[in-house]
């Protein structure tokens, strides 16, 4: 696409001279010239064609002088670069022109070598400015898309939490970027069973968010059939493996609470093991992950596990964005700090418990940017 230059001058000989001087560039479609005899005509041309890159304008013209035209261009067409043409020695007008946004100037009588050099520099600046504006527009558009993706992702996760006589449940997710790969979910399975899950998809940004949405949807749809957690993870792993690449996976902890007895049947697919926070403040680990991440290995095997919650006990699930949150020196928050924080929240309402943990992490990080999402899910058994 040729660079478009608008020449504004009431001298008829100038059009012929420029056309002759730059005929090779015009013929090769590197440059395209337009000519206007007045400032008013030039403004109309600019309004008609928003792809003009450079304006070369005289100062003394009828209807609208070049300095007024410069002010209009600077106000209405910020991407257009202007070059002023002035009589030699007219420094007052040249200073005014530069103050009104002119990129450069040339003097009359015009030396075409000087004109060619000046136009080359001006065109480079104009194209750089237009490219910067284009890049900025793309960034703004991408940000809008990310905002939409964030709202969609937040809408996927449950926002209201069940009010049940036998248990309480709360969860919260903070993404490191606009969108992330963590997720949580919960759903009733008959009258006396509650399914609950936390997961962490590999990667960052939109790809992780898409894989997170797929993983959550597959797990919920599979779990609603009522099969045991280890069988559920087995099936979800197979489905994910069929439809994911070699570097995409998700870690998942999925459990089913028997609301009448406090028994939890669960399965861990390479996720951070949850903690049991007993009502007396004692912390118990649920053991090391006993399964592989989902989506990588078609024949991965998953084992069932059993936990028992007593009245007032809380099961605390989290993603590695908690324990691997970093401070300004790059040190991790660690499981040890989480374990030190949990006993202080044993009697706290679940929203306060989650807020307390997040505040501890934020105080530790001291504003350091985080690379991973942070998600917490707390399930308290009331007996």
Secondary structure, 3 states (H helix, E strand, C coil): CCEEEEEECCCHHHHHHHHHHCHHHHHCCCEEEEEECCHHHHHHHHHHCCCCCEEEEECCCCCCCHHHHHHHHHHHCCCCEEEEEEECCCHHHHHHHHHCCCCEEEEECCCHHHHHHHHHHHHHHHHHHHHHHHHHHHHHHHHHHHHHHHHHHHHHCCCCCCCCCCEEEEEEEECCCCCCCEEEEEEECCCCEEEEEEEEECCCHHHHHHHHHHHHHHHHHHHCCCCCHHHHHHHHHHHHHHHCCCCCCEEEEEEEEECCCCEEEEEEECCCCCEEECCCCCEEECCCCCCCCECCCCCCCCCCEEEECCCCCEEEEECHHHHCCECCCCCECHHHHHHHHHHHHCCCCHHHHHHHHHHHHHHHHCCCCCCCCEEEEEEEECC
